[in-house]
Amino acid sequence: MRPAYGAPCDDPPVGGDELVAIYDARGRPAGSATRAEMRARGLWHAAGVVLVRSPNGEDVYVHQRSPDKDVFPSYHDCWAGGVVAHGETPAECAVRELAEELGISGVSPVPLFTHVFEQPPIRCHNFAFEVRWGGPIVHQPEEIVGGRWLPLPELRKWAEDPDGPLIPDGRLGVLEWFRRYG
């Protein structure tokens, strides 16, 4: 059984004092706050998220989040990404997170779309990007416990199952991806 959002964990959340960009409800930058304040107050923010596809485009890299994550611990995600830092654009965030989480660098993520996830206390504008990658994957151990390539038809099944293993905002994002591109 997966822990729910905010489930207690052995270690405190990492990066609570980090300054993140705050956005308004329309998706425009509107200031900054600490990550802890953003979470506690349910402030609108943004994320840069990247769908990593195989060179032939038939598979997507899916990873399992660490049980120590402050949001949706132990869920699976098909998007590498994270919260936009203060002074950073969503595209810069996507490149940074891709390198940090999966060890992928030297690529230029292609912008796809923005989708809104609003499940209080989480209110986020997810700026979605995509890359094709055939090189090595190196997990950030503090964030990811494992991962694998998943064929698109299997990912679609996961996404269409509301009780499936995908993180809720990632599930909505990949459903939008399938609607537009799949």
CYANA upper distance limits for C-alpha pairs under 8 A (distance plus 0.5 A):
  2 ARG  CA     73 PRO  CA      8.16
  2 ARG  CA     74 SER  CA      6.84
  2 ARG  CA     75 TYR  CA      7.25
  3 PRO  CA      7 ALA  CA      6.30
  3 PRO  CA     72 PHE  CA      7.81
  3 PRO  CA     73 PRO  CA      6.97
  3 PRO  CA     74 SER  CA      7.57
  4 ALA  CA     72 PHE  CA      6.81
  4 ALA  CA     73 PRO  CA      7.95
  5 TYR  CA     70 ASP  CA      8.10
  5 TYR  CA     71 VAL  CA      5.96
  5 TYR  CA     72 PHE  CA      5.39
  5 TYR  CA     73 PRO  CA      7.63
  6 GLY  CA     70 ASP  CA      6.87
  6 GLY  CA     71 VAL  CA      6.73
  6 GLY  CA     72 PHE  CA      7.84
  7 ALA  CA     73 PRO  CA      8.42
  9 CYS  CA     67 PRO  CA      7.72
  9 CYS  CA     68 ASP  CA      6.42
 10 ASP  CA     68 ASP  CA      7.76
 11 ASP  CA     68 ASP  CA      6.85
 12 PRO  CA     68 ASP  CA      8.22
 13 PRO  CA     68 ASP  CA      7.58
 13 PRO  CA     69 LYS  CA      7.13
 13 PRO  CA     70 ASP  CA      5.89
 14 VAL  CA     70 ASP  CA      8.46
 15 GLY  CA     35 ARG  CA      7.41
 15 GLY  CA     36 ALA  CA      8.46
 16 GLY  CA     34 THR  CA      6.92
 16 GLY  CA     35 ARG  CA      5.43
 16 GLY  CA     36 ALA  CA      4.97
 16 GLY  CA     37 GLU  CA      8.43
 17 ASP  CA     34 THR  CA      5.71
 17 ASP  CA     35 ARG  CA      6.56
 17 ASP  CA     36 ALA  CA      6.92
 18 GLU  CA     34 THR  CA      5.83
 18 GLU  CA     35 ARG  CA      6.11
 18 GLU  CA     85 ALA  CA      8.35
 19 LEU  CA     32 SER  CA      6.84
 19 LEU  CA     33 ALA  CA      5.96
 19 LEU  CA     34 THR  CA      4.89
 19 LEU  CA     35 ARG  CA      6.55
 19 LEU  CA     85 ALA  CA      6.64
 19 LEU  CA     86 HIS  CA      6.03
 20 VAL  CA     32 SER  CA      6.05
 20 VAL  CA     33 ALA  CA      6.19
 20 VAL  CA     34 THR  CA      6.36
 20 VAL  CA     35 ARG  CA      6.33
 20 VAL  CA     38 MET  CA      8.44
 20 VAL  CA     45 HIS  CA      8.34
 20 VAL  CA     83 VAL  CA      7.45
 20 VAL  CA     84 VAL  CA      6.49
 20 VAL  CA     85 ALA  CA      4.58
 20 VAL  CA     86 HIS  CA      4.97
 21 ALA  CA     29 PRO  CA      7.31
 21 ALA  CA     30 ALA  CA      8.01
 21 ALA  CA     31 GLY  CA      6.53
 21 ALA  CA     32 SER  CA      5.06
 21 ALA  CA     33 ALA  CA      7.26
 21 ALA  CA     45 HIS  CA      6.74
 21 ALA  CA     46 ALA  CA      7.63
 21 ALA  CA     83 VAL  CA      8.43
 21 ALA  CA     84 VAL  CA      6.27
 21 ALA  CA     85 ALA  CA      5.74
 21 ALA  CA     86 HIS  CA      4.76
 21 ALA  CA     87 GLY  CA      7.49
 21 ALA  CA     88 GLU  CA      8.10
 22 ILE  CA     29 PRO  CA      6.49
 22 ILE  CA     30 ALA  CA      5.93
 22 ILE  CA     31 GLY  CA      5.59
 22 ILE  CA     32 SER  CA      5.36
 22 ILE  CA     33 ALA  CA      7.10
 22 ILE  CA     38 MET  CA      8.23
 22 ILE  CA     43 LEU  CA      7.45
 22 ILE  CA     44 TRP  CA      6.43
 22 ILE  CA     45 HIS  CA      5.11
 22 ILE  CA     46 ALA  CA      7.67
 22 ILE  CA     86 HIS  CA      8.34
 23 TYR  CA     27 GLY  CA      6.16
 23 TYR  CA     28 ARG  CA      5.68
 23 TYR  CA     29 PRO  CA      4.78
 23 TYR  CA     30 ALA  CA      5.28
 23 TYR  CA     31 GLY  CA      7.42
 23 TYR  CA     43 LEU  CA      8.44
 23 TYR  CA     44 TRP  CA      5.75
 23 TYR  CA     45 HIS  CA      5.26
 23 TYR  CA     46 ALA  CA      7.04
 24 ASP  CA     28 ARG  CA      5.95
 24 ASP  CA     29 PRO  CA      6.92
 24 ASP  CA     30 ALA  CA      6.28
 24 ASP  CA     44 TRP  CA      6.38
 24 ASP  CA     45 HIS  CA      7.96
 25 ALA  CA     44 TRP  CA      6.87
 27 GLY  CA     46 ALA  CA      8.15
 27 GLY  CA    125 HIS  CA      6.66
 31 GLY  CA     86 HIS  CA      8.37
 32 SER  CA     86 HIS  CA      6.42
 33 ALA  CA     37 GLU  CA      6.68
 33 ALA  CA     38 MET  CA      6.66
 34 THR  CA     38 MET  CA      6.68
 35 ARG  CA     39 ARG  CA      6.70
 36 ALA  CA     40 ALA  CA      6.53
 37 GLU  CA     41 ARG  CA      6.40
 37 GLU  CA     43 LEU  CA      8.48
 38 MET  CA     42 GLY  CA      6.19
 38 MET  CA     43 LEU  CA      5.44
 38 MET  CA     44 TRP  CA      8.12
 38 MET  CA     45 HIS  CA      8.19
 39 ARG  CA     43 LEU  CA      7.29
 39 ARG  CA    121 PRO  CA      7.48
 39 ARG  CA    122 ILE  CA      7.75
 40 ALA  CA    121 PRO  CA      8.18
 41 ARG  CA    121 PRO  CA      7.77
 42 GLY  CA    120 PRO  CA      6.95
 42 GLY  CA    121 PRO  CA      4.84
 42 GLY  CA    122 ILE  CA      6.16
 42 GLY  CA    123 ARG  CA      7.01
 43 LEU  CA    121 PRO  CA      8.21
 43 LEU  CA    122 ILE  CA      7.98
 43 LEU  CA    123 ARG  CA      6.97
 44 TRP  CA    122 ILE  CA      8.09
 44 TRP  CA    123 ARG  CA      5.38
 44 TRP  CA    124 CYS  CA      6.01
 44 TRP  CA    125 HIS  CA      8.12
 45 HIS  CA     83 VAL  CA      7.81
 45 HIS  CA     84 VAL  CA      8.01
 45 HIS  CA    123 ARG  CA      7.08
 45 HIS  CA    124 CYS  CA      5.45
 45 HIS  CA    125 HIS  CA      6.85
 46 ALA  CA     83 VAL  CA      6.32
 46 ALA  CA     84 VAL  CA      6.09
 46 ALA  CA     90 PRO  CA      7.75
 46 ALA  CA    124 CYS  CA      5.64
 46 ALA  CA    125 HIS  CA      5.07
 46 ALA  CA    126 ASN  CA      6.25
 46 ALA  CA    127 PHE  CA      7.70
 47 ALA  CA     81 GLY  CA      7.29
 47 ALA  CA     82 GLY  CA      5.66
 47 ALA  CA     83 VAL  CA      4.75
 47 ALA  CA     84 VAL  CA      5.62
 47 ALA  CA     90 PRO  CA      6.85
 47 ALA  CA     93 CYS  CA      7.86
 47 ALA  CA     94 ALA  CA      8.38
 47 ALA  CA    124 CYS  CA      7.43
 47 ALA  CA    125 HIS  CA      6.79
 47 ALA  CA    126 ASN  CA      5.34
 47 ALA  CA    127 PHE  CA      6.49
 48 GLY  CA     81 GLY  CA      5.93
 48 GLY  CA     82 GLY  CA      6.33
 48 GLY  CA     83 VAL  CA      7.11
 48 GLY  CA     84 VAL  CA      6.92
 48 GLY  CA     90 PRO  CA      5.27
 48 GLY  CA     91 ALA  CA      6.83
 48 GLY  CA     92 GLU  CA      8.36
 48 GLY  CA     93 CYS  CA      5.80
 48 GLY  CA     94 ALA  CA      4.94
 48 GLY  CA     97 GLU  CA      8.26
 48 GLY  CA    126 ASN  CA      6.58
 48 GLY  CA    127 PHE  CA      5.50
 48 GLY  CA    128 ALA  CA      6.73
 48 GLY  CA    129 PHE  CA      8.02
 49 VAL  CA     79 TRP  CA      6.01
 49 VAL  CA     80 ALA  CA      5.99
 49 VAL  CA     81 GLY  CA      4.64
 49 VAL  CA     82 GLY  CA      7.00
 49 VAL  CA     94 ALA  CA      6.11
 49 VAL  CA     97 GLU  CA      8.48
 49 VAL  CA    126 ASN  CA      7.07
 49 VAL  CA    127 PHE  CA      6.60
 49 VAL  CA    128 ALA  CA      5.48
 49 VAL  CA    129 PHE  CA      6.56
 50 VAL  CA     79 TRP  CA      5.55
 50 VAL  CA     80 ALA  CA      5.57
 50 VAL  CA     81 GLY  CA      6.57
 50 VAL  CA     94 ALA  CA      6.76
 50 VAL  CA     98 LEU  CA      7.58
 50 VAL  CA    109 PRO  CA      7.68
 50 VAL  CA    128 ALA  CA      6.38
 50 VAL  CA    129 PHE  CA      5.11
 50 VAL  CA    130 GLU  CA      5.60
 50 VAL  CA    131 VAL  CA      7.51
 51 LEU  CA     60 VAL  CA      7.53
 51 LEU  CA     61 TYR  CA      8.09
 51 LEU  CA     78 CYS  CA      6.80
 51 LEU  CA     79 TRP  CA      5.36
 51 LEU  CA     80 ALA  CA      7.11
 51 LEU  CA    128 ALA  CA      8.05
 51 LEU  CA    129 PHE  CA      6.74
 51 LEU  CA    130 GLU  CA      5.14
 51 LEU  CA    131 VAL  CA      6.91
 52 VAL  CA     60 VAL  CA      6.15
 52 VAL  CA     61 TYR  CA      6.09
 52 VAL  CA     78 CYS  CA      8.16
 52 VAL  CA     79 TRP  CA      7.66
 52 VAL  CA     80 ALA  CA      8.07
 52 VAL  CA    130 GLU  CA      6.47
 52 VAL  CA    131 VAL  CA      5.67
 52 VAL  CA    132 ARG  CA      6.38
 52 VAL  CA    133 TRP  CA      7.04
 53 ARG  CA     57 GLY  CA      5.80
 53 ARG  CA     58 GLU  CA      7.63
 53 ARG  CA     59 ASP  CA      6.12
 53 ARG  CA     60 VAL  CA      4.94
 53 ARG  CA     61 TYR  CA      6.86
 53 ARG  CA    130 GLU  CA      7.85
 53 ARG  CA    131 VAL  CA      6.64
 53 ARG  CA    132 ARG  CA      5.26
 53 ARG  CA    133 TRP  CA      6.65
 54 SER  CA     58 GLU  CA      6.85
 54 SER  CA     59 ASP  CA      5.82
 54 SER  CA     60 VAL  CA      6.73
 54 SER  CA     61 TYR  CA      8.15
 54 SER  CA    132 ARG  CA      5.92
 54 SER  CA    133 TRP  CA      5.81
 54 SER  CA    134 GLY  CA      6.35
 54 SER  CA    149 TRP  CA      8.46
 55 PRO  CA    132 ARG  CA      5.65
 55 PRO  CA    133 TRP  CA      6.06
 55 PRO  CA    134 GLY  CA      6.18
 56 ASN  CA    132 ARG  CA      8.50
 57 GLY  CA    132 ARG  CA      7.55
 58 GLU  CA    151 PRO  CA      6.41
 58 GLU  CA    152 LEU  CA      6.35
 59 ASP  CA    149 TRP  CA      6.34
 59 ASP  CA    150 LEU  CA      5.71
 59 ASP  CA    151 PRO  CA      4.72
 59 ASP  CA    152 LEU  CA      5.88
 60 VAL  CA     78 CYS  CA      7.37
 60 VAL  CA    149 TRP  CA      5.98
 60 VAL  CA    150 LEU  CA      5.80
 60 VAL  CA    151 PRO  CA      6.90
 60 VAL  CA    152 LEU  CA      7.10
 60 VAL  CA    155 LEU  CA      8.22
 61 TYR  CA     78 CYS  CA      6.59
 61 TYR  CA    147 GLY  CA      7.52
 61 TYR  CA    148 ARG  CA      6.18
 61 TYR  CA    149 TRP  CA      4.94
 61 TYR  CA    150 LEU  CA      6.64
 62 VAL  CA     76 HIS  CA      7.18
 62 VAL  CA     77 ASP  CA      6.08
 62 VAL  CA     78 CYS  CA      4.87
 62 VAL  CA     79 TRP  CA      7.84
 62 VAL  CA    147 GLY  CA      5.96
 62 VAL  CA    148 ARG  CA      6.06
 62 VAL  CA    149 TRP  CA      6.62
 62 VAL  CA    150 LEU  CA      7.04
 63 HIS  CA     76 HIS  CA      5.98
 63 HIS  CA     77 ASP  CA      5.97
 63 HIS  CA     78 CYS  CA      6.98
 63 HIS  CA    144 ILE  CA      7.15
 63 HIS  CA    145 VAL  CA      8.01
 63 HIS  CA    146 GLY  CA      6.12
 63 HIS  CA    147 GLY  CA      4.35
 63 HIS  CA    148 ARG  CA      6.95
 64 GLN  CA     74 SER  CA      6.50
 64 GLN  CA     75 TYR  CA      6.25
 64 GLN  CA     76 HIS  CA      4.69
 64 GLN  CA     77 ASP  CA      6.76
 64 GLN  CA    144 ILE  CA      6.22
 64 GLN  CA    145 VAL  CA      6.22
 64 GLN  CA    146 GLY  CA      5.97
 64 GLN  CA    147 GLY  CA      6.47
 65 ARG  CA     69 LYS  CA      7.49
 65 ARG  CA     72 PHE  CA      8.37
 65 ARG  CA     73 PRO  CA      6.39
 65 ARG  CA     74 SER  CA      5.22
 65 ARG  CA     75 TYR  CA      6.06
 65 ARG  CA     76 HIS  CA      6.44
 65 ARG  CA     77 ASP  CA      7.67
 65 ARG  CA    143 GLU  CA      6.33
 65 ARG  CA    144 ILE  CA      5.14
 65 ARG  CA    145 VAL  CA      6.61
 65 ARG  CA    146 GLY  CA      8.30
 66 SER  CA     73 PRO  CA      6.34
 66 SER  CA     74 SER  CA      5.77
 66 SER  CA    141 PRO  CA      8.39
 66 SER  CA    142 GLU  CA      7.19
 66 SER  CA    143 GLU  CA      5.56
 66 SER  CA    144 ILE  CA      5.46
 66 SER  CA    145 VAL  CA      5.96
 67 PRO  CA     73 PRO  CA      5.09
 67 PRO  CA     74 SER  CA      5.19
 68 ASP  CA     73 PRO  CA      6.64
 68 ASP  CA     74 SER  CA      8.45
 68 ASP  CA    142 GLU  CA      8.28
 68 ASP  CA    143 GLU  CA      8.24
 69 LYS  CA     73 PRO  CA      5.29
 69 LYS  CA     74 SER  CA      8.16
 69 LYS  CA    143 GLU  CA      7.31
 72 PHE  CA    167 ILE  CA      6.99
 75 TYR  CA    165 PRO  CA      6.36
 75 TYR  CA    166 LEU  CA      6.36
 75 TYR  CA    167 ILE  CA      5.87
 76 HIS  CA    165 PRO  CA      6.14
 76 HIS  CA    166 LEU  CA      5.25
 76 HIS  CA    167 ILE  CA      6.32
 77 ASP  CA    166 LEU  CA      5.99
 77 ASP  CA    167 ILE  CA      6.14
 77 ASP  CA    170 GLY  CA      6.61
 77 ASP  CA    171 ARG  CA      8.38
 78 CYS  CA    166 LEU  CA      8.15
 78 CYS  CA    170 GLY  CA      7.14
 78 CYS  CA    174 VAL  CA      8.22
 79 TRP  CA    170 GLY  CA      6.91
 80 ALA  CA     94 ALA  CA      8.32
 80 ALA  CA     97 GLU  CA      7.11
 80 ALA  CA     98 LEU  CA      6.27
 80 ALA  CA    101 GLU  CA      7.18
 80 ALA  CA    102 LEU  CA      7.89
 81 GLY  CA     93 CYS  CA      7.97
 81 GLY  CA     94 ALA  CA      6.35
 81 GLY  CA     97 GLU  CA      5.47
 81 GLY  CA     98 LEU  CA      6.82
 81 GLY  CA    101 GLU  CA      8.08
 82 GLY  CA     93 CYS  CA      7.69
 82 GLY  CA     94 ALA  CA      8.00
 82 GLY  CA     97 GLU  CA      6.74
 83 VAL  CA     93 CYS  CA      7.89
 84 VAL  CA     88 GLU  CA      6.68
 84 VAL  CA     89 THR  CA      7.29
 84 VAL  CA     90 PRO  CA      6.42
 84 VAL  CA     93 CYS  CA      6.01
 85 ALA  CA     89 THR  CA      8.46
 85 ALA  CA     93 CYS  CA      7.70
 88 GLU  CA     92 GLU  CA      6.60
 88 GLU  CA     93 CYS  CA      6.94
 89 THR  CA     93 CYS  CA      6.67
 90 PRO  CA     94 ALA  CA      6.63
 90 PRO  CA    127 PHE  CA      6.78
 91 ALA  CA     95 VAL  CA      6.92
 91 ALA  CA    109 PRO  CA      8.18
 91 ALA  CA    111 PRO  CA      8.47
 91 ALA  CA    127 PHE  CA      8.38
 92 GLU  CA     96 ARG  CA      6.66
 93 CYS  CA     97 GLU  CA      6.43
 94 ALA  CA     98 LEU  CA      6.49
 94 ALA  CA    109 PRO  CA      7.95
 94 ALA  CA    129 PHE  CA      7.93
 95 VAL  CA     99 ALA  CA      6.88
 95 VAL  CA    105 SER  CA      7.90
 95 VAL  CA    107 VAL  CA      8.43
 95 VAL  CA    108 SER  CA      7.99
 95 VAL  CA    109 PRO  CA      7.56
 96 ARG  CA    100 GLU  CA      6.64
 97 GLU  CA    101 GLU  CA      6.22
 97 GLU  CA    102 LEU  CA      8.43
 98 LEU  CA    102 LEU  CA      6.12
 98 LEU  CA    103 GLY  CA      7.06
 98 LEU  CA    104 ILE  CA      6.14
 98 LEU  CA    105 SER  CA      7.62
 99 ALA  CA    103 GLY  CA      4.85
 99 ALA  CA    104 ILE  CA      5.11
 99 ALA  CA    105 SER  CA      5.80
100 GLU  CA    104 ILE  CA      8.28
100 GLU  CA    139 HIS  CA      8.47
100 GLU  CA    140 GLN  CA      6.80
101 GLU  CA    138 VAL  CA      8.00
101 GLU  CA    139 HIS  CA      6.07
101 GLU  CA    140 GLN  CA      5.31
101 GLU  CA    143 GLU  CA      7.42
101 GLU  CA    144 ILE  CA      7.76
102 LEU  CA    137 ILE  CA      5.85
102 LEU  CA    138 VAL  CA      5.46
102 LEU  CA    139 HIS  CA      5.28
102 LEU  CA    140 GLN  CA      6.95
103 GLY  CA    136 PRO  CA      8.26
103 GLY  CA    137 ILE  CA      6.32
103 GLY  CA    138 VAL  CA      5.30
103 GLY  CA    139 HIS  CA      7.08
103 GLY  CA    140 GLN  CA      8.16
104 ILE  CA    135 GLY  CA      8.48
104 ILE  CA    136 PRO  CA      8.19
104 ILE  CA    137 ILE  CA      7.19
104 ILE  CA    138 VAL  CA      8.19
107 VAL  CA    131 VAL  CA      7.71
108 SER  CA    131 VAL  CA      7.63
109 PRO  CA    129 PHE  CA      6.03
109 PRO  CA    130 GLU  CA      5.78
109 PRO  CA    131 VAL  CA      5.62
110 VAL  CA    129 PHE  CA      5.67
110 VAL  CA    130 GLU  CA      5.67
110 VAL  CA    131 VAL  CA      6.93
111 PRO  CA    127 PHE  CA      8.25
111 PRO  CA    128 ALA  CA      6.71
111 PRO  CA    129 PHE  CA      4.88
111 PRO  CA    130 GLU  CA      7.15
112 LEU  CA    127 PHE  CA      8.29
112 LEU  CA    128 ALA  CA      5.94
112 LEU  CA    129 PHE  CA      5.61
112 LEU  CA    130 GLU  CA      7.41
113 PHE  CA    127 PHE  CA      6.74
113 PHE  CA    128 ALA  CA      5.90
113 PHE  CA    129 PHE  CA      7.84
114 THR  CA    125 HIS  CA      7.03
114 THR  CA    126 ASN  CA      5.91
114 THR  CA    127 PHE  CA      4.94
114 THR  CA    128 ALA  CA      6.22
115 HIS  CA    125 HIS  CA      6.39
115 HIS  CA    126 ASN  CA      5.77
115 HIS  CA    127 PHE  CA      7.25
115 HIS  CA    128 ALA  CA      8.11
115 HIS  CA    173 GLY  CA      7.07
116 VAL  CA    123 ARG  CA      8.02
116 VAL  CA    124 CYS  CA      6.33
116 VAL  CA    125 HIS  CA      5.14
116 VAL  CA    126 ASN  CA      6.55
117 PHE  CA    122 ILE  CA      7.82
117 PHE  CA    123 ARG  CA      6.27
117 PHE  CA    124 CYS  CA      5.75
117 PHE  CA    125 HIS  CA      6.94
117 PHE  CA    126 ASN  CA      7.80
117 PHE  CA    169 ASP  CA      6.33
117 PHE  CA    172 LEU  CA      8.35
118 GLU  CA    122 ILE  CA      6.34
118 GLU  CA    123 ARG  CA      4.88
118 GLU  CA    124 CYS  CA      6.88
119 GLN  CA    123 ARG  CA      6.79
126 ASN  CA    173 GLY  CA      8.49
128 ALA  CA    173 GLY  CA      8.34
139 HIS  CA    143 GLU  CA      8.26
139 HIS  CA    144 ILE  CA      6.44
139 HIS  CA    145 VAL  CA      8.04
139 HIS  CA    146 GLY  CA      7.82
140 GLN  CA    144 ILE  CA      6.30
141 PRO  CA    145 VAL  CA      6.78
150 LEU  CA    154 GLU  CA      6.98
150 LEU  CA    155 LEU  CA      6.78
151 PRO  CA    155 LEU  CA      6.81
152 LEU  CA    156 ARG  CA      6.60
153 PRO  CA    157 LYS  CA      6.95
154 GLU  CA    158 TRP  CA      6.87
155 LEU  CA    159 ALA  CA      6.61
156 ARG  CA    160 GLU  CA      6.55
156 ARG  CA    175 LEU  CA      8.08
156 ARG  CA    178 PHE  CA      8.08
157 LYS  CA    161 ASP  CA      6.84
158 TRP  CA    164 GLY  CA      6.08
158 TRP  CA    165 PRO  CA      7.37
158 TRP  CA    166 LEU  CA      7.31
159 ALA  CA    164 GLY  CA      7.61
159 ALA  CA    166 LEU  CA      7.32
159 ALA  CA    171 ARG  CA      5.74
159 ALA  CA    172 LEU  CA      8.09
159 ALA  CA    174 VAL  CA      7.34
159 ALA  CA    175 LEU  CA      6.74
160 GLU  CA    164 GLY  CA      8.48
160 GLU  CA    175 LEU  CA      7.91
166 LEU  CA    170 GLY  CA      7.12
166 LEU  CA    171 ARG  CA      6.13
167 ILE  CA    171 ARG  CA      6.45
168 PRO  CA    172 LEU  CA      6.88
169 ASP  CA    173 GLY  CA      6.65
170 GLY  CA    174 VAL  CA      6.59
171 ARG  CA    175 LEU  CA      6.65
172 LEU  CA    176 GLU  CA      6.81
173 GLY  CA    177 TRP  CA      6.75
174 VAL  CA    178 PHE  CA      6.61
175 LEU  CA    179 ARG  CA      6.65
176 GLU  CA    180 ARG  CA      6.69
177 TRP  CA    181 TYR  CA      6.19
177 TRP  CA    182 GLY  CA      7.21
178 PHE  CA    182 GLY  CA      4.59
